[in-house]
Amino acid sequence: MSNETDHRRGALGYFHKIGLGNFNQVNPSGWQLKRLGTIQKELGHTNKKIDVLKMDIEEWEWRTIPDMLKSGALSNVRQFVTELHINMHFEPMEEAYKMGLSTLKDLYDEGFRIFWTHRNLWCRFMSRFDNEMRAGCHEVSFLKVS
């Protein structure tokens, strides 16, 4: 995406070259990252319903989702679609599982319910518990019911 620029992607879609993060600054890789609330404000979407918010931010979701929940930036989102990366290539530590479950509970408490999920087998690791291959990434779609 380094060669992409802001552009229209169809009648109802627009691509903005902005990375989603839990802070507003350029990261060490040179990407401009912004909090969801900042992006909503800059685009004039603060009080608008967002039908679908899709993100795939390669393990940054575990920092970004709590920030979006705490700031209220997800309050106007009807569907939230993301790829969750519990770990890309090796068995996560116990803390990662606990943090992931806590984040999922916080989404549930905000009114989001999972209506579809799919394992992404590109991210795989060998489980140290049973020597089975496990998926470390899952595509997850949430619908806000309250």
Secondary structure, DSSP 8 states (H G I E B T S, - for coil): -TT--SEE-SSS-EE---EE-SSSEE-TTS-EEE-HHHHHHHHT-TTS-EEEEEE--TTTHHHHHHHHHHHTTTTTEEEEEEEEES-SSS---HHHHHHHHHHHHHHHHTTEEEEEEEEEEEEEEE-TTT--EEEEEEEEEEEE--
